[in-house]
Amino acid sequence: MTQHLPTIPANGFLRLNQVLQFIPIGKTAWYAGIKEGRFPKPIQLSARTAVYRAQDIAALIDKISQGQGAA
């Protein structure tokens, strides 16, 4: 049995629930990180729809994995 692991697309957008599959923190911590400037700001597509650029999330993961933290 193989397990399907999510992957970040090369470009496009991710919703918050998709982002949190790659960055294992809670929503409150994510929003605090945005406010502090550690995480990328969302793009508002409509009043109730926010997305994140896939490239920004991939860059954040690379930064964290290189030991630079999310600052």
PDB file of N, CA, C and O in Angstrom, chain B, residues numbered from 101:
ATOM      1  N   MET B 101       0.840  -1.174   0.000  1.00  0.00           N
ATOM      2  CA  MET B 101       0.000   0.000   0.000  1.00  0.00           C
ATOM      3  C   MET B 101       0.888   1.241   0.000  1.00  0.00           C
ATOM      4  O   MET B 101       1.764   1.379   0.853  1.00  0.00           O
ATOM      5  N   THR B 102       0.665   2.134  -0.946  1.00  0.00           N
ATOM      6  CA  THR B 102       1.447   3.359  -1.009  1.00  0.00           C
ATOM      7  C   THR B 102       0.641   4.504  -0.419  1.00  0.00           C
ATOM      8  O   THR B 102      -0.582   4.563  -0.544  1.00  0.00           O
ATOM      9  N   GLN B 103       1.353   5.397   0.219  1.00  0.00           N
ATOM     10  CA  GLN B 103       0.718   6.555   0.827  1.00  0.00           C
ATOM     11  C   GLN B 103       0.895   7.745  -0.103  1.00  0.00           C
ATOM     12  O   GLN B 103       2.007   8.029  -0.549  1.00  0.00           O
ATOM     13  N   HIS B 104      -0.186   8.433  -0.393  1.00  0.00           N
ATOM     14  CA  HIS B 104      -0.129   9.612  -1.257  1.00  0.00           C
ATOM     15  C   HIS B 104       0.264  10.821  -0.418  1.00  0.00           C
ATOM     16  O   HIS B 104      -0.484  11.251   0.459  1.00  0.00           O
ATOM     17  N   LEU B 105       1.443  11.360  -0.696  1.00  0.00           N
ATOM     18  CA  LEU B 105       1.906  12.542   0.016  1.00  0.00           C
ATOM     19  C   LEU B 105       1.618  13.778  -0.820  1.00  0.00           C
ATOM     20  O   LEU B 105       1.815  13.762  -2.035  1.00  0.00           O
ATOM     21  N   PRO B 106       1.155  14.849  -0.187  1.00  0.00           N
ATOM     22  CA  PRO B 106       0.885  16.064  -0.950  1.00  0.00           C
ATOM     23  C   PRO B 106       2.182  16.696  -1.449  1.00  0.00           C
ATOM     24  O   PRO B 106       3.229  16.586  -0.810  1.00  0.00           O
ATOM     25  N   THR B 107       2.096  17.348  -2.582  1.00  0.00           N
ATOM     26  CA  THR B 107       3.247  18.059  -3.134  1.00  0.00           C
ATOM     27  C   THR B 107       2.832  19.490  -3.446  1.00  0.00           C
ATOM     28  O   THR B 107       1.666  19.765  -3.730  1.00  0.00           O
ATOM     29  N   ILE B 108       3.792  20.383  -3.390  1.00  0.00           N
ATOM     30  CA  ILE B 108       3.526  21.780  -3.699  1.00  0.00           C
ATOM     31  C   ILE B 108       3.672  21.960  -5.207  1.00  0.00           C
ATOM     32  O   ILE B 108       4.693  21.576  -5.778  1.00  0.00           O
ATOM     33  N   PRO B 109       2.663  22.539  -5.860  1.00  0.00           N
ATOM     34  CA  PRO B 109       2.805  22.768  -7.296  1.00  0.00           C
ATOM     35  C   PRO B 109       3.903  23.796  -7.576  1.00  0.00           C
ATOM     36  O   PRO B 109       4.235  24.603  -6.708  1.00  0.00           O
ATOM     37  N   ALA B 110       4.460  23.768  -8.775  1.00  0.00           N
ATOM     38  CA  ALA B 110       5.531  24.696  -9.141  1.00  0.00           C
ATOM     39  C   ALA B 110       5.036  26.139  -9.126  1.00  0.00           C
ATOM     40  O   ALA B 110       5.781  27.053  -8.770  1.00  0.00           O
ATOM     41  N   ASN B 111       3.800  26.337  -9.508  1.00  0.00           N
ATOM     42  CA  ASN B 111       3.202  27.667  -9.427  1.00  0.00           C
ATOM     43  C   ASN B 111       1.702  27.498  -9.213  1.00  0.00           C
ATOM     44  O   ASN B 111       1.167  26.397  -9.345  1.00  0.00           O
ATOM     45  N   GLY B 112       1.047  28.568  -8.889  1.00  0.00           N
ATOM     46  CA  GLY B 112      -0.371  28.502  -8.591  1.00  0.00           C
ATOM     47  C   GLY B 112      -0.628  28.966  -7.174  1.00  0.00           C
ATOM     48  O   GLY B 112       0.203  29.634  -6.559  1.00  0.00           O
ATOM     49  N   PHE B 113      -1.784  28.606  -6.671  1.00  0.00           N
ATOM     50  CA  PHE B 113      -2.198  29.069  -5.357  1.00  0.00           C
ATOM     51  C   PHE B 113      -2.606  27.915  -4.457  1.00  0.00           C
ATOM     52  O   PHE B 113      -3.043  26.864  -4.925  1.00  0.00           O
ATOM     53  N   LEU B 114      -2.453  28.131  -3.152  1.00  0.00           N
ATOM     54  CA  LEU B 114      -2.855  27.150  -2.147  1.00  0.00           C
ATOM     55  C   LEU B 114      -3.786  27.818  -1.152  1.00  0.00           C
ATOM     56  O   LEU B 114      -3.582  28.974  -0.780  1.00  0.00           O
ATOM     57  N   ARG B 115      -4.807  27.092  -0.721  1.00  0.00           N
ATOM     58  CA  ARG B 115      -5.665  27.570   0.358  1.00  0.00           C
ATOM     59  C   ARG B 115      -4.964  27.250   1.680  1.00  0.00           C
ATOM     60  O   ARG B 115      -4.018  26.463   1.713  1.00  0.00           O
ATOM     61  N   LEU B 116      -5.431  27.863   2.761  1.00  0.00           N
ATOM     62  CA  LEU B 116      -4.762  27.694   4.049  1.00  0.00           C
ATOM     63  C   LEU B 116      -4.707  26.230   4.483  1.00  0.00           C
ATOM     64  O   LEU B 116      -3.676  25.776   4.980  1.00  0.00           O
ATOM     65  N   ASN B 117      -5.796  25.486   4.304  1.00  0.00           N
ATOM     66  CA  ASN B 117      -5.767  24.077   4.726  1.00  0.00           C
ATOM     67  C   ASN B 117      -4.707  23.287   3.965  1.00  0.00           C
ATOM     68  O   ASN B 117      -4.161  22.325   4.506  1.00  0.00           O
ATOM     69  N   GLN B 118      -4.406  23.665   2.730  1.00  0.00           N
ATOM     70  CA  GLN B 118      -3.352  23.009   1.967  1.00  0.00           C
ATOM     71  C   GLN B 118      -1.979  23.421   2.490  1.00  0.00           C
ATOM     72  O   GLN B 118      -1.082  22.585   2.601  1.00  0.00           O
ATOM     73  N   VAL B 119      -1.811  24.694   2.811  1.00  0.00           N
ATOM     74  CA  VAL B 119      -0.540  25.188   3.357  1.00  0.00           C
ATOM     75  C   VAL B 119      -0.207  24.461   4.650  1.00  0.00           C
ATOM     76  O   VAL B 119       0.942  24.081   4.873  1.00  0.00           O
ATOM     77  N   LEU B 120      -1.206  24.267   5.503  1.00  0.00           N
ATOM     78  CA  LEU B 120      -0.963  23.649   6.803  1.00  0.00           C
ATOM     79  C   LEU B 120      -0.664  22.151   6.711  1.00  0.00           C
ATOM     80  O   LEU B 120      -0.302  21.535   7.714  1.00  0.00           O
ATOM     81  N   GLN B 121      -0.809  21.562   5.535  1.00  0.00           N
ATOM     82  CA  GLN B 121      -0.360  20.184   5.328  1.00  0.00           C
ATOM     83  C   GLN B 121       1.161  20.133   5.242  1.00  0.00           C
ATOM     84  O   GLN B 121       1.771  19.107   5.546  1.00  0.00           O
ATOM     85  N   PHE B 122       1.775  21.244   4.826  1.00  0.00           N
ATOM     86  CA  PHE B 122       3.229  21.317   4.673  1.00  0.00           C
ATOM     87  C   PHE B 122       3.911  21.980   5.858  1.00  0.00           C
ATOM     88  O   PHE B 122       5.049  21.645   6.187  1.00  0.00           O
ATOM     89  N   ILE B 123       3.230  22.912   6.498  1.00  0.00           N
ATOM     90  CA  ILE B 123       3.765  23.626   7.658  1.00  0.00           C
ATOM     91  C   ILE B 123       2.896  23.186   8.841  1.00  0.00           C
ATOM     92  O   ILE B 123       1.799  23.714   9.019  1.00  0.00           O
ATOM     93  N   PRO B 124       3.354  22.247   9.639  1.00  0.00           N
ATOM     94  CA  PRO B 124       2.502  21.650  10.675  1.00  0.00           C
ATOM     95  C   PRO B 124       2.333  22.523  11.921  1.00  0.00           C
ATOM     96  O   PRO B 124       2.885  22.232  12.982  1.00  0.00           O
ATOM     97  N   ILE B 125       1.563  23.592  11.765  1.00  0.00           N
ATOM     98  CA  ILE B 125       1.213  24.445  12.897  1.00  0.00           C
ATOM     99  C   ILE B 125      -0.278  24.722  12.826  1.00  0.00           C
ATOM    100  O   ILE B 125      -0.921  24.405  11.825  1.00  0.00           O
ATOM    101  N   GLY B 126      -0.825  25.300  13.856  1.00  0.00           N
ATOM    102  CA  GLY B 126      -2.239  25.633  13.879  1.00  0.00           C
ATOM    103  C   GLY B 126      -2.523  26.943  13.157  1.00  0.00           C
ATOM    104  O   GLY B 126      -1.613  27.712  12.846  1.00  0.00           O
ATOM    105  N   LYS B 127      -3.796  27.176  12.901  1.00  0.00           N
ATOM    106  CA  LYS B 127      -4.201  28.396  12.213  1.00  0.00           C
ATOM    107  C   LYS B 127      -3.825  29.643  13.003  1.00  0.00           C
ATOM    108  O   LYS B 127      -3.369  30.630  12.426  1.00  0.00           O
ATOM    109  N   THR B 128      -4.015  29.602  14.318  1.00  0.00           N
ATOM    110  CA  THR B 128      -3.698  30.765  15.145  1.00  0.00           C
ATOM    111  C   THR B 128      -2.222  31.109  15.050  1.00  0.00           C
ATOM    112  O   THR B 128      -1.867  32.281  14.929  1.00  0.00           O
ATOM    113  N   ALA B 129      -1.353  30.098  15.102  1.00  0.00           N
ATOM    114  CA  ALA B 129       0.089  30.330  14.978  1.00  0.00           C
ATOM    115  C   ALA B 129       0.430  30.841  13.580  1.00  0.00           C
ATOM    116  O   ALA B 129       1.308  31.691  13.429  1.00  0.00           O
ATOM    117  N   TRP B 130      -0.252  30.335  12.567  1.00  0.00           N
ATOM    118  CA  TRP B 130      -0.008  30.794  11.197  1.00  0.00           C
ATOM    119  C   TRP B 130      -0.345  32.276  11.063  1.00  0.00           C
ATOM    120  O   TRP B 130       0.447  33.055  10.533  1.00  0.00           O
ATOM    121  N   TYR B 131      -1.523  32.657  11.546  1.00  0.00           N
ATOM    122  CA  TYR B 131      -1.933  34.063  11.448  1.00  0.00           C
ATOM    123  C   TYR B 131      -1.030  34.970  12.271  1.00  0.00           C
ATOM    124  O   TYR B 131      -0.765  36.103  11.870  1.00  0.00           O
ATOM    125  N   ALA B 132      -0.554  34.492  13.412  1.00  0.00           N
ATOM    126  CA  ALA B 132       0.398  35.276  14.211  1.00  0.00           C
ATOM    127  C   ALA B 132       1.702  35.455  13.431  1.00  0.00           C
ATOM    128  O   ALA B 132       2.297  36.532  13.464  1.00  0.00           O
ATOM    129  N   GLY B 133       2.146  34.417  12.737  1.00  0.00           N
ATOM    130  CA  GLY B 133       3.357  34.501  11.915  1.00  0.00           C
ATOM    131  C   GLY B 133       3.214  35.489  10.772  1.00  0.00           C
ATOM    132  O   GLY B 133       4.177  36.166  10.413  1.00  0.00           O
ATOM    133  N   ILE B 134       2.019  35.579  10.195  1.00  0.00           N
ATOM    134  CA  ILE B 134       1.772  36.573   9.143  1.00  0.00           C
ATOM    135  C   ILE B 134       1.873  37.971   9.740  1.00  0.00           C
ATOM    136  O   ILE B 134       2.521  38.854   9.178  1.00  0.00           O
ATOM    137  N   LYS B 135       1.228  38.156  10.879  1.00  0.00           N
ATOM    138  CA  LYS B 135       1.230  39.473  11.534  1.00  0.00           C
ATOM    139  C   LYS B 135       2.647  39.906  11.901  1.00  0.00           C
ATOM    140  O   LYS B 135       2.977  41.089  11.815  1.00  0.00           O
ATOM    141  N   GLU B 136       3.486  38.951  12.310  1.00  0.00           N
ATOM    142  CA  GLU B 136       4.869  39.242  12.697  1.00  0.00           C
ATOM    143  C   GLU B 136       5.808  39.348  11.500  1.00  0.00           C
ATOM    144  O   GLU B 136       6.965  39.738  11.656  1.00  0.00           O
ATOM    145  N   GLY B 137       5.326  39.005  10.310  1.00  0.00           N
ATOM    146  CA  GLY B 137       6.153  39.083   9.111  1.00  0.00           C
ATOM    147  C   GLY B 137       6.991  37.846   8.848  1.00  0.00           C
ATOM    148  O   GLY B 137       7.862  37.872   7.978  1.00  0.00           O
ATOM    149  N   ARG B 138       6.751  36.757   9.579  1.00  0.00           N
ATOM    150  CA  ARG B 138       7.522  35.523   9.382  1.00  0.00           C
ATOM    151  C   ARG B 138       6.971  34.668   8.253  1.00  0.00           C
ATOM    152  O   ARG B 138       7.713  33.899   7.641  1.00  0.00           O
ATOM    153  N   PHE B 139       5.680  34.792   7.969  1.00  0.00           N
ATOM    154  CA  PHE B 139       5.025  33.992   6.935  1.00  0.00           C
ATOM    155  C   PHE B 139       4.448  34.919   5.881  1.00  0.00           C
ATOM    156  O   PHE B 139       4.140  36.073   6.176  1.00  0.00           O
ATOM    157  N   PRO B 140       4.295  34.427   4.642  1.00  0.00           N
ATOM    158  CA  PRO B 140       3.780  35.276   3.564  1.00  0.00           C
ATOM    159  C   PRO B 140       2.328  35.691   3.794  1.00  0.00           C
ATOM    160  O   PRO B 140       1.529  34.948   4.365  1.00  0.00           O
ATOM    161  N   LYS B 141       2.016  36.898   3.334  1.00  0.00           N
ATOM    162  CA  LYS B 141       0.650  37.398   3.441  1.00  0.00           C
ATOM    163  C   LYS B 141      -0.219  36.748   2.375  1.00  0.00           C
ATOM    164  O   LYS B 141       0.255  36.423   1.286  1.00  0.00           O
ATOM    165  N   PRO B 142      -1.494  36.561   2.697  1.00  0.00           N
ATOM    166  CA  PRO B 142      -2.393  35.962   1.701  1.00  0.00           C
ATOM    167  C   PRO B 142      -2.788  36.963   0.625  1.00  0.00           C
ATOM    168  O   PRO B 142      -2.655  38.176   0.790  1.00  0.00           O
ATOM    169  N   ILE B 143      -3.273  36.418  -0.471  1.00  0.00           N
ATOM    170  CA  ILE B 143      -3.853  37.208  -1.552  1.00  0.00           C
ATOM    171  C   ILE B 143      -5.358  37.026  -1.448  1.00  0.00           C
ATOM    172  O   ILE B 143      -5.850  35.898  -1.484  1.00  0.00           O
ATOM    173  N   GLN B 144      -6.094  38.125  -1.319  1.00  0.00           N
ATOM    174  CA  GLN B 144      -7.552  38.051  -1.217  1.00  0.00           C
ATOM    175  C   GLN B 144      -8.153  37.952  -2.607  1.00  0.00           C
ATOM    176  O   GLN B 144      -8.050  38.892  -3.396  1.00  0.00           O
ATOM    177  N   LEU B 145      -8.785  36.818  -2.918  1.00  0.00           N
ATOM    178  CA  LEU B 145      -9.455  36.656  -4.207  1.00  0.00           C
ATOM    179  C   LEU B 145     -10.869  37.213  -4.153  1.00  0.00           C
ATOM    180  O   LEU B 145     -11.391  37.719  -5.147  1.00  0.00           O
ATOM    181  N   SER B 146     -11.481  37.113  -2.976  1.00  0.00           N
ATOM    182  CA  SER B 146     -12.811  37.672  -2.754  1.00  0.00           C
ATOM    183  C   SER B 146     -12.932  37.947  -1.262  1.00  0.00           C
ATOM    184  O   SER B 146     -11.978  37.738  -0.512  1.00  0.00           O
ATOM    185  N   ALA B 147     -14.087  38.408  -0.832  1.00  0.00           N
ATOM    186  CA  ALA B 147     -14.276  38.752   0.577  1.00  0.00           C
ATOM    187  C   ALA B 147     -14.034  37.558   1.498  1.00  0.00           C
ATOM    188  O   ALA B 147     -13.593  37.733   2.634  1.00  0.00           O
ATOM    189  N   ARG B 148     -14.318  36.349   1.019  1.00  0.00           N
ATOM    190  CA  ARG B 148     -14.196  35.166   1.867  1.00  0.00           C
ATOM    191  C   ARG B 148     -13.161  34.159   1.365  1.00  0.00           C
ATOM    192  O   ARG B 148     -13.095  33.043   1.881  1.00  0.00           O
ATOM    193  N   THR B 149     -12.366  34.524   0.388  1.00  0.00           N
ATOM    194  CA  THR B 149     -11.398  33.586  -0.181  1.00  0.00           C
ATOM    195  C   THR B 149     -10.009  34.196  -0.207  1.00  0.00           C
ATOM    196  O   THR B 149      -9.764  35.197  -0.880  1.00  0.00           O
ATOM    197  N   ALA B 150      -9.101  33.572   0.542  1.00  0.00           N
ATOM    198  CA  ALA B 150      -7.701  33.990   0.562  1.00  0.00           C
ATOM    199  C   ALA B 150      -6.844  32.809   0.116  1.00  0.00           C
ATOM    200  O   ALA B 150      -7.134  31.658   0.443  1.00  0.00           O
ATOM    201  N   VAL B 151      -5.789  33.107  -0.632  1.00  0.00           N
ATOM    202  CA  VAL B 151      -4.877  32.075  -1.111  1.00  0.00           C
ATOM    203  C   VAL B 151      -3.443  32.531  -0.896  1.00  0.00           C
ATOM    204  O   VAL B 151      -3.177  33.704  -0.633  1.00  0.00           O
ATOM    205  N   TYR B 152      -2.530  31.580  -1.012  1.00  0.00           N
ATOM    206  CA  TYR B 152      -1.100  31.856  -0.870  1.00  0.00           C
ATOM    207  C   TYR B 152      -0.409  31.368  -2.125  1.00  0.00           C
ATOM    208  O   TYR B 152      -0.753  30.314  -2.662  1.00  0.00           O
ATOM    209  N   ARG B 153       0.575  32.138  -2.600  1.00  0.00           N
ATOM    210  CA  ARG B 153       1.332  31.728  -3.780  1.00  0.00           C
ATOM    211  C   ARG B 153       2.126  30.474  -3.437  1.00  0.00           C
ATOM    212  O   ARG B 153       2.807  30.433  -2.412  1.00  0.00           O
ATOM    213  N   ALA B 154       2.046  29.459  -4.278  1.00  0.00           N
ATOM    214  CA  ALA B 154       2.764  28.207  -4.052  1.00  0.00           C
ATOM    215  C   ALA B 154       4.266  28.453  -3.963  1.00  0.00           C
ATOM    216  O   ALA B 154       4.953  27.803  -3.174  1.00  0.00           O
ATOM    217  N   GLN B 155       4.783  29.385  -4.762  1.00  0.00           N
ATOM    218  CA  GLN B 155       6.212  29.695  -4.755  1.00  0.00           C
ATOM    219  C   GLN B 155       6.630  30.257  -3.390  1.00  0.00           C
ATOM    220  O   GLN B 155       7.712  29.941  -2.895  1.00  0.00           O
ATOM    221  N   ASP B 156       5.777  31.089  -2.784  1.00  0.00           N
ATOM    222  CA  ASP B 156       6.092  31.663  -1.474  1.00  0.00           C
ATOM    223  C   ASP B 156       6.154  30.585  -0.394  1.00  0.00           C
ATOM    224  O   ASP B 156       7.012  30.631   0.487  1.00  0.00           O
ATOM    225  N   ILE B 157       5.246  29.621  -0.465  1.00  0.00           N
ATOM    226  CA  ILE B 157       5.229  28.539   0.528  1.00  0.00           C
ATOM    227  C   ILE B 157       6.447  27.640   0.331  1.00  0.00           C
ATOM    228  O   ILE B 157       7.075  27.234   1.309  1.00  0.00           O
ATOM    229  N   ALA B 158       6.788  27.324  -0.917  1.00  0.00           N
ATOM    230  CA  ALA B 158       7.977  26.505  -1.189  1.00  0.00           C
ATOM    231  C   ALA B 158       9.238  27.202  -0.687  1.00  0.00           C
ATOM    232  O   ALA B 158      10.119  26.560  -0.116  1.00  0.00           O
ATOM    233  N   ALA B 159       9.326  28.524  -0.901  1.00  0.00           N
ATOM    234  CA  ALA B 159      10.493  29.281  -0.432  1.00  0.00           C
ATOM    235  C   ALA B 159      10.562  29.282   1.095  1.00  0.00           C
ATOM    236  O   ALA B 159      11.649  29.180   1.665  1.00  0.00           O
ATOM    237  N   LEU B 160       9.422  29.394   1.752  1.00  0.00           N
ATOM    238  CA  LEU B 160       9.386  29.356   3.219  1.00  0.00           C
ATOM    239  C   LEU B 160       9.870  28.001   3.730  1.00  0.00           C
ATOM    240  O   LEU B 160      10.648  27.942   4.683  1.00  0.00           O
ATOM    241  N   ILE B 161       9.422  26.925   3.113  1.00  0.00           N
ATOM    242  CA  ILE B 161       9.849  25.587   3.525  1.00  0.00           C
ATOM    243  C   ILE B 161      11.353  25.427   3.319  1.00  0.00           C
ATOM    244  O   ILE B 161      12.033  24.865   4.177  1.00  0.00           O
ATOM    245  N   ASP B 162      11.880  25.910   2.199  1.00  0.00           N
ATOM    246  CA  ASP B 162      13.315  25.844   1.941  1.00  0.00           C
ATOM    247  C   ASP B 162      14.089  26.620   3.017  1.00  0.00           C
ATOM    248  O   ASP B 162      15.107  26.150   3.524  1.00  0.00           O
ATOM    249  N   LYS B 163      13.598  27.788   3.348  1.00  0.00           N
ATOM    250  CA  LYS B 163      14.244  28.621   4.361  1.00  0.00           C
ATOM    251  C   LYS B 163      14.269  27.923   5.714  1.00  0.00           C
ATOM    252  O   LYS B 163      15.292  27.918   6.399  1.00  0.00           O
ATOM    253  N   ILE B 164      13.142  27.336   6.092  1.00  0.00           N
ATOM    254  CA  ILE B 164      13.067  26.627   7.372  1.00  0.00           C
ATOM    255  C   ILE B 164      13.962  25.398   7.361  1.00  0.00           C
ATOM    256  O   ILE B 164      14.638  25.123   8.352  1.00  0.00           O
ATOM    257  N   SER B 165      13.979  24.650   6.254  1.00  0.00           N
ATOM    258  CA  SER B 165      14.778  23.426   6.201  1.00  0.00           C
ATOM    259  C   SER B 165      16.274  23.696   6.179  1.00  0.00           C
ATOM    260  O   SER B 165      17.065  22.807   6.495  1.00  0.00           O
ATOM    261  N   GLN B 166      16.676  24.908   5.812  1.00  0.00           N
ATOM    262  CA  GLN B 166      18.084  25.276   5.828  1.00  0.00           C
ATOM    263  C   GLN B 166      18.497  25.808   7.190  1.00  0.00           C
ATOM    264  O   GLN B 166      19.621  26.279   7.360  1.00  0.00           O
ATOM    265  N   GLY B 167      17.593  25.736   8.162  1.00  0.00           N
ATOM    266  CA  GLY B 167      17.925  26.150   9.513  1.00  0.00           C
ATOM    267  C   GLY B 167      17.864  27.638   9.747  1.00  0.00           C
ATOM    268  O   GLY B 167      18.372  28.134  10.752  1.00  0.00           O
ATOM    269  N   GLN B 168      17.249  28.352   8.831  1.00  0.00           N
ATOM    270  CA  GLN B 168      17.153  29.807   8.977  1.00  0.00           C
ATOM    271  C   GLN B 168      15.896  30.230   9.728  1.00  0.00           C
ATOM    272  O   GLN B 168      15.676  31.417   9.967  1.00  0.00           O
ATOM    273  N   GLY B 169      15.075  29.251  10.098  1.00  0.00           N
ATOM    274  CA  GLY B 169      13.836  29.595  10.813  1.00  0.00           C
ATOM    275  C   GLY B 169      12.874  30.295   9.892  1.00  0.00           C
ATOM    276  O   GLY B 169      13.089  30.373   8.683  1.00  0.00           O
ATOM    277  N   ALA B 170      11.824  30.799  10.470  1.00  0.00           N
ATOM    278  CA  ALA B 170      10.794  31.477   9.680  1.00  0.00           C
ATOM    279  C   ALA B 170      10.862  32.974   9.887  1.00  0.00           C
ATOM    280  O   ALA B 170       9.902  33.679   9.577  1.00  0.00           O
ATOM    281  N   ALA B 171      11.958  33.473  10.395  1.00  0.00           N
ATOM    282  CA  ALA B 171      12.069  34.921  10.666  1.00  0.00           C
ATOM    283  C   ALA B 171      12.484  35.678   9.434  1.00  0.00           C
ATOM    284  O   ALA B 171      12.625  36.900   9.479  1.00  0.00           O
TER     285      ALA B 171
END
